Amino acid sequence: MDVVTLEASYTRTAAFFISYKDDIQEQREPVGHFHDSFELVYFSRADIQIFLKDKQYQIHDGDLLLINEFDIHRILYKPNSHYTRYVINFKHNFIRDLLVLLQLETTFNSLVQSQTHTISLDLKQRYKIEQLFKALYDMQEDSVEKIDLTLEPSIKMNLLLLLIEYYQLVQMKAYRKREDFDKEVQEIIHFIDTRFMEDIQLEDLEQLLGISKYTICRIFKKSTRFTFSEYLQHRRIIEAQKKLISSDKPIIEIGLECGFQNLQHFYRVFKKISNCTPSQYRKQKHHNGL
C-alpha cells in the first residue's frame, strides 16, 4: 500500500474512556488524528476506510480494530451510511499493575507488536464482544452517576477480559492463516500428483489457485522444503522407478510416460535422485528379486 500523507491532530486522552455512536454519516471530511492512548474499536455497523500508519483497511459490520498509541490514522466515511460503533481509549498505565499482577505483561506486549490490526467476527463472536463493550460502557455511566469504589477495579478487570478475548481472536486468526496456507500447499501437491505426467507449468497453478507463481513458489518451499521443480522431479522419478520394476517397457517410453520430454533429461534427473541410471536401477531391482 502507498503511504498516505495527511495532516493529523494530536488528541490527549483520559486513562480510560469509552464512547458509543449510532448515527448516519452525511457528507463528512476525512478525520485524521493520533493520540497518546491505545484505541480499541468495535464496529457494529460500518462501511468505511481507515488508513493506519501506511496501510489501508476496509472496515465492515462486525470488525474489531486495535490502534496503538501515537499511530496516525485517518477515517474516510461514505456519505449517508449508517455508522454504529464503540470506541475505547485507554492508557497502558491504567492496567499496568493488573497486567503485572496476573503476569500478562508479555501477552499485552505481544498483542501490541502484532501485525494483525483488524479482525472480522462471526455472529457468535460479535455477540460476545458487543456484550463486553456494553458492560464497560454501562460501568462508565454508573461511575458518573454514583460513588462506588468497586467500579474502577471492575472496569479494569472487564477491559482486561476484553483484551484477552481480542488476543485469543488474533491467535485464532493466525492459526486459520496457517490452515489456509496448508490447504494451498495440499492443492499444489494434489495438482502435481495427478498431472506430473503432463508438461505442467507454474502458470497452470496460477490460474487454478488465483495467486502468483512467485507466491506459489514461496509458500511451497516454506512448507515442504522443496522447490516446485524439485518436488515435480521427485514425483516423476518415483513413478518411473515403479514402472521400471513392474514392467518391461523401454526406458525411453517410461521416461515419456512420466513427463520427461527427452531421454537425456530423464537420465540426468534419474541419476541425480536415484544415484544410478534407469537401466542400472532396473537391473539391480530385478537381481534382488523385486
LOTIFI-185621 format. One record per atom (N, C-alpha, C, O): x, y, z. Coordinates in steps of 0.1 Angstrom, whole numbers, plus 5000, padded with zeros to 4 digits. Each point is the difference from the previous one (the first is absolute). Layout:
XYZ ...
This chain:
500849885000 499250125000 500950135000 501150005006 498450104988 500750135000 499950065014 499049995006 502050084998 499950085012 499150124998 500150074990 499049955019 499150114999 500550125007 500349995012 499850124981 500550135006 498850085005 499150024992 500950025020 498850085005 500550085012 501049975007 498250144995 500250075013 499149945010 498949974998 501750005014 499349935010 500150085013 501150055003 497849955004 500050085013 500349905011 499749885000 501050175011 500349925012 498950025010 499550115003 500149775002 498950015010 500549945014 500549895000 499450195010 500449955013 498749935006 498950065000 501349825005 498849935005 500249975015 501050015006 497849955000 500049965014 500649865001 500349934990 499950025022 500649875002 499149894995 500449904995 498350135006 499049914994 498750084996 499650085008 499949894980 498850064996 499449914989 500749964991 498050025010 499249924990 498950094995 499350065008 500549944979 498950074994 499249914990 500549904996 498350145002 499149934991 499450094990 499550115004 500449864984 499450084989 499149924991 500449894996 498550165002 499049934990 499350114992 499150065005 501449974983 499450104992 500249984985 500749904997 498850184995 500249994986 501050114996 499750125002 501449844992 501050104996 499650074987 499949934989 499850195011 499850084988 501450034994 501049945004 499050164987 501350044995 500950045011 499750105007 501549844994 500950035011 501450004995 500449904993 500450195011 501450004996 500849895007 499649965011 501449984983 500849905006 500650055013 500450125001 499649805009 500550035013 501449945002 500149885000 500950205003 501349955002 500650045013 499950125004 500649795004 500550045014 500849885005 500149904995 500650135017 500649905008 499950045014 499750125003 500549795006 499850035014 501049925009 500749914995 499450135018 500949945009 499449885007 500449985012 498749954982 499449895006 499849894990 500150034988 499649855016 499649894991 498550024997 499350065008 500349904980 498650014997 499549874995 500649944990 498450015016 499349874996 498650034996 499250065007 500549914980 498750044994 499349874996 500549914993 498250095010 499149894995 499050074991 499250095005 500749874982 499150064991 498849904998 500149904994 498850145012 498849934998 499450014986 499649914994 500550225001 499650034986 501050094995 500350115006 500249864982 501050094994 500349964986 500049884997 500450224995 500549984986 500950114997 499650104993 501649905013 500950115000 501449954996 500349885000 500650214997 501449984998 500850065012 499750115004 501349825000 500950065010 501449984996 500549894997 500250225002 501550004997 500750005014 499850095008 500949804995 500749995012 501549994997 500549904995 500350205009 501450014997 500250004985 499950104994 500449785000 500350004986 499149894993 500349964989 498650005017 499149904994 498650055000 499650085008 499749864983 498550034998 499249885004 500349894996 498750145012 499149895005 498550034996 499650115002 499849794992 498550014998 499349955012 500249895004 499050195002 499349975012 498549974997 499450084994 500149815011 498649964998 499449965013 500650005011 498149964988 499349965012 500749895007 500449904994 499750115020 500649905008 501549995000 500649905004 500150214992 501450015000 500550055013 499450095007 501749874998 500750045012 501350054996 500849944992 499650185014 501250074995 500850055013 499450065009 501949914991 500950055010 501050104994 500749964991 499450165015 500950104995 501050035012 499550035011 501749964986 501050035010 500250155003 499650084992 500949955020 500250145004 500950074990 501049944996 498750185000 500850084991 500049954986 500850064992 498449855004 499949964986 499050094993 498950015004 501650054985 499250094993 498949924992 500449904993 498450145008 498949934992 499050114995 499850105005 499649864984 499050094993 498849924996 500249894994 498750165009 498749934997 499350074988 499950125000 499849804990 499250054988 498649955000 499849884999 499350205003 498649965001 499350004986 500350084992 498749835007 499250004988 498850095003 499449995011 500250104980 498850085002 498749925003 499849904993 499550155017 498649955003 500149855003 499049924997 502050045010 500149865004 499849995015 500450095008 499049804997 499749985014 501349955007 500849924994 499550145017 501349985007 499749985015 499650095007 500749794998 499849975014 501249935005 500549914995 500050155016 501349955005 500250035015 499550105005 501349825002 500550035013 501550034998 500749944993 499850165015 501450035000 500550015014 499550075008 501649864995 500650005013 501450064998 500849964992 499550155016 501450055000 500549975014 499350035010 501949914991 500649975013 501550014999 500649984990 499950065021 501550015001 500649885007 499349935008 501950044988 500649885006 500150005015 499849905007 500450224999 500250015014 498749975008 500049985012 498850034980 498749975006 499949865005 499449975010 501249944982 499949865004 501449935002 500149885002 500950204999 501449955002 500149915012 500549894999 499050165013 500249935012 499249864999 500549905005 498450104989 499249884999 500749904990 500049885003 500650174987 500749924990 501249935007 500349884998 500450205010 501249955008 499549895010 500649895001 498350145006 499549915011 499649874994 500349895006 499150114982 499549884994 501049944990 499749904993 501550165007 501149954991 499650004985 500349914993 499050205003 499550014986 500750114993 499650044989 501550025016 500750114994 500649954986 499950084990 500649805010 500649954987 498949984990 500250034988 498749925016 498949984991 499550134994 499750014988 500250095021 499650134995 501050064990 499650054990 501649945013 501150054991 499949924986 500250064990 499549815011 499949924988 498850054991 500150014988 498850035019 498950054993 500350134993 499650034989 501150065019 500350134994 500949994988 499950084991 501049825010 501049994989 499549914988 500649994990 498249965012 499449914989 499850084987 499750125001 500449824988 499750064987 498550004997 499650064990 499749875018 498549994998 499450125007 500150015012 499250074980 499350125006 498549984999 499250055009 500349884981 498549994999 499749855000 500749914995 498150065011 499549865000 498550014996 499350085006 500349834985 498649994997 499349895008 500549895000 498550155007 499449915009 498849934994 499250054992 500549825012 498849934997 498950045009 500350085010 498549884988 498950045008 500149975015 499750095009 500849794994 500249975014 501150095007 499850045011 501249984982 501150095005 499550145001 500450075010 498849984981 499550135001 499250025012 500150105007 499049814996 499150015012 500950015013 499750085009 501349834992 500850005012 500850135001 500150065011 500549994979 500850125000 499150125003 500450095008 498549924986 499150115002 499550005014 499850115006 500049785001 499650005014 501150055009 499750075010 501549904986 501150055008 500250154999 500250075010 499649984978 500150154998 498850065007 500250115007 498649844992 498850065007 500250005015 499650105006 501049795000 500250005014 500950115004 499850065011 501349964982 500950115003 499350134999 500350095008 498949934982 499350134998 499150035011 499950115005 499449785000 499050025011 500850035013 499550085008 501649864994 500850035012 500550145000 500050075010 500449984978 500550145000 498850095003 500250105007 498649884987 498850085003 499749995015 499750115006 500449785000 499849995015 501050085008 499650065010 501649944985 501050075008 499850155000 500550075009 498849984981 499650145000 498950045009 500050105006 499149804995 498750035008 500249975015 499250065008 501749854995 500149965014 501449975005 500949974991 499350045022 501349975005 500049865004 499349955009 501649974985 500149865002 501549964998 500550004989 500249975022 501449975000 500349874992 501249984997 497849945000 500349884993 499950014985 500449914992 499150215003 499850024986 501450004992 500149944990 500850145015 501350004993 500749874999 500449964989 499749965022 500649874998 499249914991 500649924992 498050105008 499249924991 500350034986 500049924991 500150215006 500350054986 501449944996 500149954988 500950055021 501349954996 499949854997 500649954990 498749985018 499949854998 499249974987 500449914993 498650165005 499249984987 500850044988 499849944989 500950175012 500950044989 501049894997 500349974989 500349985022 501049894998 499349884994 500649934991 498250035013 499349894994 499850024985 500149914992 499650225004 499850034986 501349994992 500049954989 501150095017 501349994994 500449864998 500649964990 499149965020 500349854999 499249944989 500649924992 498250125007 499149954989 500650044987 500049924990 500450205009 500650054987 501349934997 500249964989 500650015021 501249934998 499849864995 500649954991 498449985015 499649874995 499550004986 500349904992 499050205004 499550014987 501150024990 500049954989 501050135015 501250024992 500749874998 500549974988 499749955022 500649874999 499249914991 500649924992 498150085009 499249924992 500150044985 500049914991 500150225007 500250044986 501349964994 500149954989 501050055019 501349954996 499949854997 500649964990 498749975018 499949854998 499249974988 500449914992 498650175005 499249984988 500850034988 499949934990 501050175011 500950034989 500949884997 500249974988 500349975022 500849884998 499249894994 500549924991 498350065013 499149904994 499850034986 500149904991 499650225005 499850044986 501349984992 499949954989 501250085017 501349984994 500249854997 500449974989 499349945021 500249864997 499049954990 500449914992 498450145007 499149964990 500550034986 499949924991 500750205008 500650044987 501149904996 500149964988 500750015021 501149914997 499549864997 500549934991 498550035016 499349874996 499550004986 500049904993 499450215003 499550014986 501149994990 499849944989 501350135014 501249994991 500549864999 500249954989 499949985022 500549865000 499049914992 500449914992 498350115011 499049924992 500150034985 499849904992 500450225005 500150044986 501249924993 499949954989 501250055018 501249934995 499849855000 500449944990 499150015020 499849855001 499049954989 500249894996 498950195000 499049954990 500450044986 499449954990 501650145008 500350054987 501550004997 500450074990 500449865018 501450004998 500449954986 501150034995 498149884999 500449944987 499850104989 500449984988 499050145015 499850104990 501150115000 500850005009 499250084981 500950115000 499450125008 499650104994 500449895019 499450105009 500950125003 501249985001 498250135000 500850135003 499450075012 498849975003 502050115002 499550085012 498850094996 499150035008 500950014979 498850084995 498749935002 499050065001 501149804997 498849925002 499450015014 498850015003 502249995007 499650025014 499550145003 499150025009 501550084985 499650135001 498550024997 499250065008 500449884981 498650004996 499149935009 498950045003 501649845002 499249925009 499850065014 498850005005 502250065001 499950045013 499750155001 499650055011 500650034978 499850145001 501050085007 499850115005 501449834996 501250085007 501249994990 500049914992 500950185010 501150014991 500949885002 500149945010 500750034979 500949895000 501150035010 500649905005 499750224998 501150035010 499549975014 500849955008 497950084994 499449965013 500049855002 500249945010 499449994979 499949855000 501449945003 500149925009 500950134985 501449955002 500450035015 500649915006 499150204999 500450045014 499349915010 500649955009 498050044990 499349935011 500349854998 500049925011 500250034977 500349854998 501449975006 500149905007 500950184991 501349985005 500050015015 500749925007 498650184999 500050025014 499449885007 500449965011 498549974983 499349895006 500749874998 500249925009 500350054979 500549874996 501549995000 500649895001 500150234999 501550014998 500449954986 501249994997 497949994994 500249974986 499750124992 499050075003 501749964986 499550094990 498949924992 499949885001 499350204992 499049944992 500649904990 499549894998 501650154996 500749924990 500549875006 500049894994 500650125018 500649895007 498949895003 500249884998 498750175008 499049915003 499449934988 499849885000 500050194989 499549954988 501049894994 499549894996 501850145005 501049904995 500049875009 500049894994 499950135019 499949885009 498849924997 500049885000 498850194998 498849934998 500149924987 499549884999 501150174991 500249934987 500949885001 499849904994 501350125014 501049895001 499449895008 500349884998 498950155013 499449905007 499149914991 500049885001 499250184991 499249934991 500849924990 499749894996 501450174999 500949934991 500649875006 500149904994 500350115019 500649895007 498949895001 500449884998 498450155004 498949905001 499949934986 499949875000 500150214990 499849944986 501249914996 499849904993 501450145011 501249934997 500049865006 500549904994 498950095018 499949875007 498949924995 500149884998 498750185000 498849934997 499749974985 499149934997 501850124994 499749984986 501349984993 501150035005 498849934983 501149984991 500050104989 500749994989 498650125013 499950114990 501450064997 500950005010 499450044978 501350074998 500150125009 499150075003 502249965000 500250115010 499650134994 499450095008 500849944979 499550134995 498550015001 499550115002 499849784996 498550015001 499650035014 499150085002 501649865008 499750035014 500350155003 499250065007 501949994988 500350145002 499050094995 499650105007 499949874981 499050094994 498749995007 499350105002 500349785003 498849985007 500050075013 498950045006 502349985000 500150075013 500250154999 500250075010 499749984978 500050154998 501350064995 500150124999 500949804998 501350054995 499950024985 499449914993 501250195002 499850044986 501149924991 499749994988 501449975018 501049934992 500849905009 500050025012 500649894982 500749895007 501250065008 500349965012 500450144983 501250065006 499650065014 500749985010 498250104989 499550065012 499649905011 500350015012 499049894983 499549895009 501249935007 500049985012 501149994980 501149935006 500750105010 500449955011 499850174986 500750105009 499350015013 500649995011 498050034989 499350025012 499949875008 500150005012 499749894981 499949875007 501349975007 500049965012 501250064982 501249975006 500350105012 500549965010 499050164989 500250105011 499249965012 500550015011 498349934987 499249975012 500249855004 500049985012 500349934979 500149865004 501449955001 500349895004 500750204992 501449965001 500449884991 500949935002 498350064987 500349904990 499150034988 499150085000 501249854989 499250034987 498849915001 499949915008 499150124984 498849924999 500349854998 499449915006 501550064984 500349864997 500749935012 499749895002 501250185005 500649955011 499049975011 500149905007 499050194995 498949985010 499249884997 499749925009 499950064979 499249894996 500849875002 499449905005 501850104991 500849885002 500249965014 500049885004 500350225005 500249985014 498849945007 500149905007 498750164989 498849955007 499649864995 499549925008 500750054979 499749874995 500949905006 499649895002 501750155000 501049915005 499749965015 500249895005 499250215002 499649985014 498649935001 499549985011 499949994978 498749935000 498850095003 499049955004 501250184993 498950095003 499150024987 499150075000 
